């Protein structure tokens, strides 16, 4: 079901109001009272939003009211961002006076600020009026302020399973039993964590182990506890006590009495305890339980098995590396599917359905619960049309019951903090099987205001990396490769289905067959090589914040018409556009009107090889934080690029020298350089990350590199003729991370503990050297060019 993300949107808007600069507030002097009223109203609404989120699924009127609030909050965010845009415009006008803006400097805070303030006052009054119109309806729901315990839920499991019902887990079972048989070397009860995505079969594997005869012989006492909801010690003590001795009455006992009773029952007994479906990330609670269970003398012969979806939970509860459960092979999935879709032996009469079933099973990507869900949907259905419908349908669109795959995965989503829910949903804007790049995802999150405000000494990128690490630890994304400065990752198709489900009214993929798009959708992905014109369904939209044109390896040349039309649509309709991605576009130029997109924060023109220069209005994109011009082969950047004072990330390939004025890019922290011919001086003194890539003719790095005193990370990739780092590299005292990849001579000279110049970089905290061959920017497999 589509989510409103209302709580997180409210938090972000309120945070923006709080963080308005003194100058930005001064611009709102005519709207201060209205702005304060908006803030107070949003605070009061946010206070009861958690209760509203609980009740919305049983109250359609409430749900519709929440959707109206979402759109009002979004509009409020746009207005607040207008103050930032105006402040940037005035700062630029002051720093770069000319005949056209001289009046601004002379009049100071008279006419133009008053005009802007009145305009903003009207906009905020309008938003307050819309909130007022909803007030009667909102108050009628009698919502209460409550604590954030949205993540508490109950899911019961039992210890028994028929081994004949389980397919493809014999090897995993033997591996876990082998770990149980290993002798213990500590007083604390050893914990074996089984970790994996929801629906992979962690509980089933634990059941298989629990019921194995060898395990029963090894552990005279076996205890199965489904933890599931909040990790409440009193509840867990009671469950364990009653599992050991059902006759013991403990309902009225204090926590102290409960732990004493439990210790007496377990004293000198060898036991196996299974804690199924654990979500607790509070280490203190686990330590309290562990201390009650630990042996009073000598090494503990007992063992604990924990099943969890979280690597963080596993690390808290155990020093043993987690057992990472993988998906089932296709053959086993097909066997399981047939077991659920047919009565015994019935499949022999329907070879045509089995062939379709093979394609259905591939959609499940090895997740047994997904196989069972789809098999169950087709049980006793022998019409080929029913099977084709399931094959052609997205899993998230199919009807499902409480214990089917999407509801089970939804538990992982529900357990996320609100800010992570929205960020995960945003990842639905990529196609299935897409490789995600961490730096790109973070920049898109930043552009759309999805990140919490950084704490002291943190950057926005640090917040984004923390978010990704949390999603990694919860098994919702999986890291593919770490590149030092960043990494790429993938998302299981079923998690992608979950993201599509919750983001239905937030993100939309559009192609030539799309007939309808909700007018309030904020993020668009266009991915169809057959597009010959911009889909008409987009022409009525006004609130779009992200537009991504999916790169295609063989896009027809006529798609330049589509891209031109799309740019014009963005300029005319999407006034609050935050991110625009046109990678691999056949565009030959950007229109001068692009300068009107004053809210644009992220522009990706990577590999737009036919664009040779930027329009003269480019400097008006004053909110721009990230600009990717890699592979565009610009002849030069306009000098006015120095006016992009918010720019923190620049990736660039140019044929000539870096333009004058780049030293004025005061916010620039990350620079990716791809300069086939020349590399000349002019980087910002605030630069923290520098990547130099694919400079095949580069033989020496410039001396000015040593002037980058704020540099934290340096990455050099594919510079095959580069022979040495500059003398005095040790003077870069802030350099904490160095990556050298595909640079044969550099790799040889600076190899850890063996290279002749290793001592020159040994002081750097993290050094990554990968001696791999490169040809034209592509890695060669097995060194074969």
Buried (B, 14 or more C-beta within 10 A) or exposed (E): EBBBBBBBBBBBBBEBBEEBEEEBBBBBEBBBEBBEBBBEBBEEBBBBBBBBBBBBEEBEEBBEBBBBBBBBBBBBBBBBBBBBBBBBBBBBBEEEEEEEBEEBEEEEEEEBBEEBBEBBBEBBBBBBEBBEEBEEEBEEBEBEEEEEEBEEEEBEBEBEBEEEEBBBBEEBBBBBBEBBEEEBEEEBBBBBBBBBBBBBBBBBBBBBBBBBEEBEEBBEBBBBBBBBBBBBBEBBBBBBBBBBEEEEEBEEBEEEEBBBBBBEBBEEEBBBBBBBBBBBBEBEBBEBBBEBBBBEEEBBBBBBBBBBBBBBBBBBBBEEEBBBBEBBEBEBBBBBBBBBBBEEEEBEEBEEBBEBBBEBBBBBBBBBBBBBBBBBBBEEBEEEEBBBBBBEBEBBEBEBEEEBBBBBBBBBBBBBBBBBBBBBBBBBBBEBEBEBBBBBBBBBBBBBBBBBBBEEEEBBBBBBBBBBBBBBBBBBBBEEEEBBBBBBBBBBBBBBBBBBBBBBBBBBBBBEEBEEBBEBBBBBBBBBEEBEEBBEBBEEBEBBBBBBBBBBEEBBEEBBBBBBBBBBBBBEBBBBBBBBBBBBBBBEBBBBBBBBBBBBBBBBBBBBBEBBBBBEBBBBBBBBBBBBBBBBBBEBBBEBBBBBBBBBBBBBBBEEBBBEBBBBBEEBBBBBBBBBEBBEEBBBEBBBBBBBBBBBEBEEBBEEBBBBEBBBBBBBBBBBEBBBBBEEBBEBEEBBBBBBBBBBBBBBBBBEEEBEBBEBBEEBEEBBBBBBBBEEEEBEEEEEE
